[in-house]
Amino acid sequence: MCRVSINIHQSFHIFIAPALVRLGAMCSGFQWEEMRSDGTLILQAPDVTPESLSQQFWHQIYRERIYTETLPIRQALFQSFAS
């Protein structure tokens, strides 16, 4: 079982929950162990390296950030095409 500790800046905290859900769907046996008050997240997953788990987590964080930040643009485009 791979265990990794990731320090997350406060500006990314709003993206953690959706990223963990996505990561859980991708990695069989994935678990998050702890979120410390200093912004450190402890993750565990079998059959991956610490570097890979960290990379996959950050990929999901940025994916969620991009989704959230572009949602108003996509909604406006959809609304303009629907009317």
Residue, then its C-alpha position, 0 to 999 in steps of 0.5 A: m500500500c502506497r501512502v503519500s502526504i500532500n501539502i495543499h495550499q488553502s486556495f485549492h481546498i474547495f476542490i479537494a472533495p470532488a478531486l477525491v471522488r474522481l480519484g476514488a473512481m479511478c483507483s481501486g482501493f484508494q482512500w484518504e486517511e486524514m486532512r490536517s489543519d495545516g493543509t496536509l492531506i494523507l492519501q493511500a492506494p495499492d499498486v501505485t508509486p507515491e509519485s504517481l498517486s501525487q500526480q494523479f491527485w494534482h491532476q484531479i485538483y486542476r481538472e476540478r478547478i478548470y471545470t469550476e472556473t469555466l462553468p459560467i462560460r459554458q452555461a452562457l454558450f449553451q444558453s445563447f445556442a438554446s435561445 
